[in-house]
Amino acid sequence: MWIIYALLTAFLLATSDALTKKVLASRDEYFVAWARLLFALPAFLASLLFIEIPPLNKEFWTATLVALPFEIAAMILYTKALKVSPISLTMPFLALTPLFLILVSYFILGEKVSISGGLGILLIASGSYTLNIHKMRHSLIEPVKAVFREKGSVMMIMVAIIFSLTSSLGKMAITNSSPVFFGSFYFILITILFTPIILSKSKIIITRKDMAPLAIIGLTYALMIIFHMLAMSLTKVAYMISVKRMSLLFSIFYGHIIFREENIPERALGGVIMFIGFVLIVLSR
């Protein structure tokens, strides 16, 4: 069952992202990032009614409070990346998270890279190169340059760096509470803290036309979190996350079907290579 839950998590995340990108065509990224949280909020609040609230110690609060501003920054960058660049070109860079996580976890937790992890790093680097391999006809270094010319790709790389930090802090918080409680409570706090930011950056105007797409975005996002937590409760976190990263392949598919993006075959190949590298790194930890 955990495999089914994890695959549903991946599918729902990619679906929420694709729907978010469509809404971003007419609304600004601050509003859409906040609205996705707002419309997912009822599910998060409801989940707290059906679980036991664990005792919360100093380690939990320290990890949670330190992670919050970084998580909000990552959400803004994440949504901006979806707005300015093709979804099939930005989402695969989330697979870089374990690459940065290796360095972060070494300093925070003292974890070291294994041979399998090192091979995973090479595959991720190769996959990110393959995403722009059509540029190679100009020069061997051109695919790398193309990554940094694409604003969305650069932003998603920054998100991957931030996620490497928040993942470590989240692990600390979950260890000192429970997965389901932390998932719901954490996103409720993010919604509350994000609201003053949205008030200063954007006008909160939700029309009748907005209700249906935003409700679907919020529902898919909330269900993604719920299935994420269910899968986490049934297996090792490393196994669950490795399957969850199938979302990058679903995103490439959506890029082709919904947005008619170009160069899909090479991006699919790059996505598969990066995903294999991600799995090797996660399973080596």
C-alpha positions as CSV (number, residue, x, y, z in Angstrom):
1,M,0.0,0.0,0.0
2,W,2.8,2.5,0.7
3,I,3.9,2.3,-2.9
4,I,0.4,3.2,-4.0
5,Y,0.3,6.0,-1.6
6,A,3.7,7.3,-2.6
7,L,2.8,7.2,-6.3
8,L,-0.5,9.0,-5.6
9,T,1.6,11.6,-3.8
10,A,3.8,12.1,-6.8
11,F,0.9,12.3,-9.2
12,L,-1.0,14.7,-7.0
13,L,2.0,17.0,-6.6
14,A,2.6,17.1,-10.3
15,T,-1.1,17.7,-11.0
16,S,-1.3,20.5,-8.4
17,D,1.8,22.1,-10.0
18,A,0.4,21.9,-13.5
19,L,-2.9,23.4,-12.4
20,T,-1.0,26.1,-10.5
21,K,1.0,27.0,-13.7
22,K,-2.3,27.4,-15.6
23,V,-3.6,29.8,-13.0
24,L,-0.3,31.7,-13.0
25,A,-1.0,32.8,-16.5
26,S,-3.5,35.3,-15.2
27,R,-2.5,35.9,-11.5
28,D,0.7,36.8,-9.7
29,E,2.9,34.2,-8.0
30,Y,2.5,35.5,-4.5
31,F,-1.3,35.2,-4.6
32,V,-1.2,31.8,-6.2
33,A,1.3,30.4,-3.7
34,W,-0.8,31.7,-0.8
35,A,-4.1,30.6,-2.4
36,R,-2.8,27.0,-2.8
37,L,-2.2,26.9,0.9
38,L,-5.5,28.7,1.8
39,F,-7.6,26.2,-0.1
40,A,-5.7,23.3,1.4
41,L,-6.1,24.6,4.9
42,P,-9.5,22.9,5.7
43,A,-8.0,19.5,5.2
44,F,-5.0,20.3,7.4
45,L,-7.3,21.6,10.2
46,A,-9.6,18.6,9.9
47,S,-6.6,16.2,10.2
48,L,-5.7,17.6,13.6
49,L,-9.1,16.6,14.9
50,F,-8.4,12.9,14.3
51,I,-4.9,12.5,15.6
52,E,-3.3,12.6,19.0
53,I,-1.2,15.8,19.6
54,P,2.2,14.6,20.8
55,P,4.2,16.4,23.5
56,L,6.3,19.1,21.8
57,N,9.8,19.7,23.2
58,K,12.4,22.4,22.6
59,E,14.0,20.5,19.6
60,F,10.6,20.4,17.8
61,W,10.0,24.2,18.2
62,T,13.6,25.1,17.3
63,A,13.5,23.0,14.1
64,T,10.1,24.2,13.1
65,L,10.7,27.9,13.7
66,V,14.0,27.9,11.9
67,A,12.6,26.0,8.9
68,L,9.5,28.3,8.5
69,P,11.1,31.4,6.8
70,F,13.2,29.2,4.5
71,E,10.0,27.2,3.6
72,I,8.1,30.3,2.7
73,A,11.0,31.6,0.6
74,A,11.1,28.3,-1.2
75,M,7.4,28.4,-1.9
76,I,7.7,31.8,-3.5
77,L,10.7,30.8,-5.6
78,Y,8.9,27.5,-6.5
79,T,5.8,29.4,-7.7
80,K,7.9,32.0,-9.6
81,A,9.8,29.2,-11.4
82,L,6.5,27.6,-12.5
83,K,5.3,31.0,-13.8
84,V,8.4,32.0,-15.8
85,S,9.7,28.7,-17.3
86,P,8.4,25.5,-18.8
87,I,7.3,23.0,-16.2
88,S,9.2,20.2,-17.9
89,L,12.4,22.1,-17.7
90,T,12.1,23.4,-14.1
91,M,10.6,20.5,-12.0
92,P,13.4,18.0,-12.8
93,F,15.9,20.2,-10.9
94,L,14.1,19.3,-7.6
95,A,16.1,16.0,-8.0
96,L,19.1,18.1,-7.0
97,T,17.9,18.2,-3.4
98,P,19.8,15.1,-2.3
99,L,23.0,16.5,-3.9
100,F,22.8,19.5,-1.6
101,L,21.4,17.4,1.2
102,I,24.6,15.3,1.3
103,L,26.6,18.4,2.3
104,V,24.0,19.8,4.7
105,S,23.4,16.4,6.4
106,Y,27.2,15.9,6.7
107,F,27.5,19.1,8.7
108,I,24.3,18.7,10.7
109,L,24.1,14.9,11.2
110,G,27.6,13.8,10.3
111,E,26.4,11.6,7.4
112,K,28.9,10.6,4.7
113,V,28.5,9.8,1.0
114,S,28.7,6.1,0.0
115,I,29.8,4.8,-3.4
116,S,26.1,4.4,-4.4
117,G,25.5,8.1,-3.4
118,G,28.5,9.2,-5.4
119,L,27.2,7.4,-8.5
120,G,23.8,9.1,-7.9
121,I,25.5,12.5,-7.9
122,L,27.1,11.8,-11.3
123,L,23.7,10.6,-12.7
124,I,22.0,13.8,-11.5
125,A,24.6,15.9,-13.0
126,S,24.4,14.0,-16.3
127,G,20.6,14.2,-16.3
128,S,20.6,18.0,-15.7
129,Y,23.0,18.3,-18.7
130,T,20.7,16.1,-20.9
131,L,17.7,18.5,-20.3
132,N,19.4,20.9,-22.7
133,I,21.4,18.5,-24.8
134,H,20.0,20.0,-28.1
135,K,22.3,23.0,-27.3
136,M,25.3,20.7,-27.6
137,R,25.5,21.4,-31.3
138,H,26.9,24.8,-30.5
139,S,29.4,23.7,-27.9
140,L,29.8,21.0,-25.2
141,I,29.4,23.6,-22.4
142,E,26.3,25.2,-24.0
143,P,23.7,22.9,-22.2
144,V,25.2,24.0,-18.9
145,K,25.0,27.7,-19.9
146,A,21.4,27.1,-21.0
147,V,20.4,26.0,-17.4
148,F,21.6,29.3,-16.0
149,R,20.0,31.4,-18.8
150,E,16.6,29.9,-17.8
151,K,15.3,31.9,-14.8
152,G,12.9,29.1,-13.7
153,S,15.7,26.5,-13.7
154,V,17.9,28.8,-11.5
155,M,15.1,29.4,-9.1
156,M,14.3,25.7,-8.8
157,I,17.9,25.0,-8.1
158,M,17.7,27.5,-5.3
159,V,14.5,25.7,-4.1
160,A,16.4,22.4,-4.1
161,I,19.1,24.0,-1.9
162,I,16.6,25.3,0.5
163,F,14.7,22.0,0.6
164,S,18.0,20.3,1.6
165,L,18.0,22.5,4.7
166,T,14.3,22.3,5.5
167,S,14.3,18.5,5.0
168,S,16.9,18.1,7.7
169,L,15.1,20.4,10.0
170,G,11.8,18.6,9.2
171,K,13.4,15.3,10.1
172,M,14.3,16.8,13.5
173,A,10.8,18.1,14.0
174,I,9.1,14.8,13.0
175,T,11.5,12.8,15.3
176,N,10.3,15.0,18.2
177,S,6.6,14.9,17.3
178,S,4.8,12.7,14.7
179,P,4.7,12.8,10.9
180,V,1.0,13.5,10.5
181,F,0.9,16.2,13.2
182,F,4.0,17.9,11.9
183,G,2.8,17.9,8.3
184,S,-0.6,19.6,9.2
185,F,0.7,21.9,11.9
186,Y,3.6,23.0,9.8
187,F,1.5,24.0,6.8
188,I,-1.0,25.8,9.0
189,L,1.8,27.9,10.5
190,I,3.1,28.6,7.0
191,T,-0.3,29.8,5.9
192,I,-0.7,32.1,8.9
193,L,2.8,33.6,8.4
194,F,2.4,33.9,4.6
195,T,-0.8,35.9,4.9
196,P,0.9,39.3,5.9
197,I,3.4,38.8,3.0
198,I,0.6,38.4,0.5
199,L,-1.2,41.4,1.9
200,S,1.9,43.5,1.3
201,K,2.6,42.1,-2.2
202,S,-0.7,41.4,-3.8
203,K,-4.4,42.2,-3.8
204,I,-6.5,39.3,-2.4
205,I,-9.3,39.2,-4.8
206,I,-10.9,35.8,-5.3
207,T,-13.7,35.9,-7.9
208,R,-16.3,33.3,-8.6
209,K,-14.3,32.3,-11.7
210,D,-11.2,31.6,-9.4
211,M,-13.0,29.4,-7.0
212,A,-13.1,26.2,-9.0
213,P,-9.5,26.1,-10.2
214,L,-8.1,27.2,-6.8
215,A,-10.3,24.7,-4.9
216,I,-8.9,21.9,-7.1
217,I,-5.4,23.1,-6.6
218,G,-5.9,23.2,-2.9
219,L,-7.6,19.8,-2.8
220,T,-4.8,18.1,-4.8
221,Y,-2.2,19.8,-2.7
222,A,-3.9,18.7,0.6
223,L,-4.4,15.2,-0.7
224,M,-0.8,15.1,-1.7
225,I,0.2,15.9,1.9
226,I,-2.2,13.3,3.4
227,F,-1.0,10.5,1.1
228,H,2.6,11.6,1.8
229,M,2.0,11.1,5.5
230,L,0.2,7.8,5.0
231,A,3.1,6.5,3.0
232,M,5.6,7.8,5.5
233,S,3.8,5.9,8.3
234,L,4.0,2.6,6.4
235,T,7.6,2.5,5.2
236,K,11.1,4.1,5.5
237,V,11.2,7.7,4.6
238,A,14.0,7.1,2.1
239,Y,11.9,4.6,0.1
240,M,8.8,6.8,0.1
241,I,10.7,10.0,-1.1
242,S,12.4,8.1,-3.9
243,V,9.0,7.1,-5.3
244,K,7.6,10.6,-4.6
245,R,10.2,12.1,-6.9
246,M,8.3,10.4,-9.8
247,S,6.5,13.7,-9.8
248,L,9.2,15.2,-12.0
249,L,8.3,12.6,-14.7
250,F,4.6,13.4,-14.4
251,S,5.5,17.1,-14.7
252,I,7.4,16.5,-17.9
253,F,4.3,14.6,-19.2
254,Y,2.0,17.5,-18.3
255,G,4.4,19.9,-20.0
256,H,3.8,18.0,-23.2
257,I,0.1,17.3,-22.9
258,I,-1.2,20.6,-21.4
259,F,1.4,23.2,-22.3
260,R,2.8,21.8,-25.6
261,E,6.3,22.4,-24.4
262,E,9.3,21.7,-26.8
263,N,12.2,19.2,-26.6
264,I,10.1,16.8,-24.4
265,P,12.0,13.6,-25.4
266,E,15.4,14.9,-24.2
267,R,13.8,16.3,-21.0
268,A,12.1,13.0,-20.4
269,L,15.5,11.2,-20.8
270,G,17.1,13.8,-18.5
271,G,14.3,13.4,-16.0
272,V,14.7,9.6,-15.9
273,I,18.5,9.8,-15.5
274,M,18.1,12.4,-12.6
275,F,15.4,10.2,-11.0
276,I,17.7,7.1,-11.0
277,G,20.5,9.2,-9.5
278,F,18.1,10.5,-6.9
279,V,17.0,7.0,-6.0
280,L,20.6,5.8,-5.6
281,I,21.4,8.7,-3.3
282,V,18.3,8.3,-1.2
283,L,18.8,4.6,-0.8
284,S,22.4,5.0,0.1
285,R,21.6,7.2,3.1
